[in-house]
Every structure is written in C-alpha cells, then in structure tokens.
C-alpha cells in the first residue's frame, strides 16, 4: 500500500512540475530547431517521391507485356465477323465451332502479347485483373469452350453461344484487336 502511495505521490509531483514549468524558452528552441530541420525533411520527401515514381515506372511496363497484335483492323474484323456468323447458325455444331475458334483466336492474341503458357487457361492465370478488365468474362467464355471440348453430351444453346461470344468480343475490344 505504501508503494502505491509513493508512486501516486511521484506522479502527482511530476504533474505539478510539468504544469508549472515555464515553456517559453523551450518553445523558442523548438521553433529554431524546426526551422533548421524542415528543409531537410522536405528534401527527403521530394527525393522519396521521385525515386518511388521511377521504381513504379520501371515496374509497370514489365507487368503487362507489350502487345504485338496485328494492326490491320479490317482483317481482324473480317475474321471476327466469320466467327460471329457461325455462332448465329441454327446448327449447334457450327456454334460450337465458333466458340472454339474464338477461344483459339484469344489464345493466339495473348501469345502474341507475350503471355506465356501452354494453353489459354495457363495464360489467363498469368494475367493480373488490373491488366485486363474483361478477364472474368474471358474466363466464363473459356469455361464454355472447355465444356464443348470435354463434355461429349454438352448442348450449346444459342443464348449460351451468344453470351460466350459477347465475352470474347469484350476482351478482343479491350485488347484492341477489333
């Protein structure tokens, strides 16, 4: 109990000292010191921002491979129009062929853009969502292609074909292929 009283007495005395202390000279010294140190700290901030921008500038181009996509938009549109024409067919096999052709086209484009992998699925895994806004749509379309390729009894409706082609098209537009 005496120990607690002594501790409380010391805390009280320190509080009284701090309350009654004349801070006039201390404030003057702090102002002088802050005037000296502020330009140094400002220089440090500016230096850090410049170096950080330089580092992020070097990282950003490496994060997304430079695209080497064919530049002839008319030829690209013709190729895409052939695929969409097949997808509108009454024949289910033609619609399936169109989905597979669109999937192959995307795989070729991503390969030309520098994304590595043995197939489209592996290439898609290496794409950051921030690099391709339509990545989730592309995954959905690729899943339809996988069902066509791996499920013998898969029935591809016109609506499913249209949805998958729409997803492929959004990726092609974002990649500036069409």
Protein Blocks (a to p, Z undefined) as FASTA:
>chain_A
ZZmmmmmmmmmmmmmmmmmpcfklmmmmmmmmmmmmmmmmmmmmmmmmmmmmmmmmmmmm
mmpccdfbdfblmlmmmmmmmmmmmmmpmblklmmmmmmmmmmmmmmmmmmnopacjblk
lmmmmpcfklpmklmmmmmmmmmmmmmmmmmklccdfklmmmmmmmmmmmmmmnomZZ
